Amino acid sequence: MMRRMINRVLMSFVLFLSVQSLILAGPKKDAPQAEPAKPPVTILVAAAASLEYSYVQELIPLFQQKYPWITVEGTYDSSGKLQTQIEQGLAADVFMSAATRQMNALADKDLVSKASILPLLENKIVLIKPAGTSTAVTGFLNAAQAAVIALGDPASVPAGQYAKEAFTSLGNWAAVEAKASFGTNVTEVLNWVGEGSAEVGVVYATDAATTGKVEIIAEAPAGSLAAKVIYPVGILAASAHPEEAKLFVDFLASDEGIAVFQKYGFSPNK
């Protein structure tokens, strides 16, 4: 009899402990759910030809590692041509120009969101020659001594516009223009000089740094340009993917993005 009572007491105590454990544990919680996969998105970036190396080789791959659901496609040409294409309906999401002129023109037409524009980078224009060759040209002042001078077309190529401005301020634009062969973008000018088709040419310092086929003769003289060579970036007002476009612009402006640009010879605009 005593043993039976002891067993009942023990069973009651065990039951009590079990109930208390359930009360303290509370209702069973579901395991945390994994965040649903984001739907894939593709954005198109229209960028100046002088940005192609840094974009293709490093910036876009780095960005896509951080945001694997976003695919970035690029189209690269003179900023003036890209401006015209955007005005004609190019379905781009981000525009990065080699000059403020083209960006401001698109913003004035409400084709680029003014609030999104960042004057991100600074570049330099330089006079170059084919590597290993000799020339009587020693700088912008006597550039007209060259037989052929390769320049971007000032009508649409910012590097050509800057070159014309520099030569005009130095008083020798007419003489230079008489010797000029005009390219459709700065990459074409770089290639002409690198191949020896032109004795000298004017490109961005960042372009000259991409190849061993050319050598820099000189930078544009101080004061020959009214303002710095600025590369602004902005989001198109009609972008189908403005959130993803902003992620890309923010990445370009991040410390990581700026470090890549500096590697390719650009300077952050301060």
Buried (B, 14 or more C-beta within 10 A) or exposed (E): EEEEEEEEEEEEEEEEEEEEEEEEEEEEEEEEEEEEEEEEBEBBBBBBBBBBBBBBBBBBEEBBEEBEEBBBEBBBBBBBBBBBBBEEEBEBBBBBBBBBBBBBBBBEEEBBBEEBBBBBBBBBBBBBBBEEEEBEBEEBBBBBBBEBBBBBBBEBBBBBBBBBBBBBBBEBBEBBBEBBBBBBBBBBBBBBBBEBEBBBBBBBBBBBBBBEBBBBBBBBEEEBBEEBBBBBBBBBBBBBBBEBBBBBBEBBBEEBBBEBBEEBBBBBBE
